[in-house]
């Protein structure tokens, strides 16, 4: 009923993530949910939620909430930024608001005026405290 070729084709399929671009002269107000990557060179007022990467270009502006796996910021962001892996802040970036990240990379010259917390940092501190207790015991 099922041929070996169909099984191989399904097993060999690769998930291709989309690349979405919001251009320079484009303004979007609302919520965006996707599994693909986004590059914002225009303006977004609202929420963007994706399993991919969000890139805010040099002319890009986001006011609202962003939830993503990775993010690169060259432009302006104001609001709540939730990045499960790495946030890269370029020298031309201007970030204001609340930021929750896994890892952070900031280039000199960037404006980073945000409340920042790193996921996983608490666990690592607790492990270090346990090692100290073991050494002193």
Secondary structure, DSSP 8 states (H G I E B T S, - for coil): ---HHHHHHHHH------EEEE-TT-EEEEEEEESSEEEESSEEEEEEEESSEEEE-TT-EEEEEEEESEEEESSEEEEEEEEEEEEEE-TT-EEEEEEEEEEEEE-TT-EEEEEEEETTHHHHHHHHHHHHHHHH-
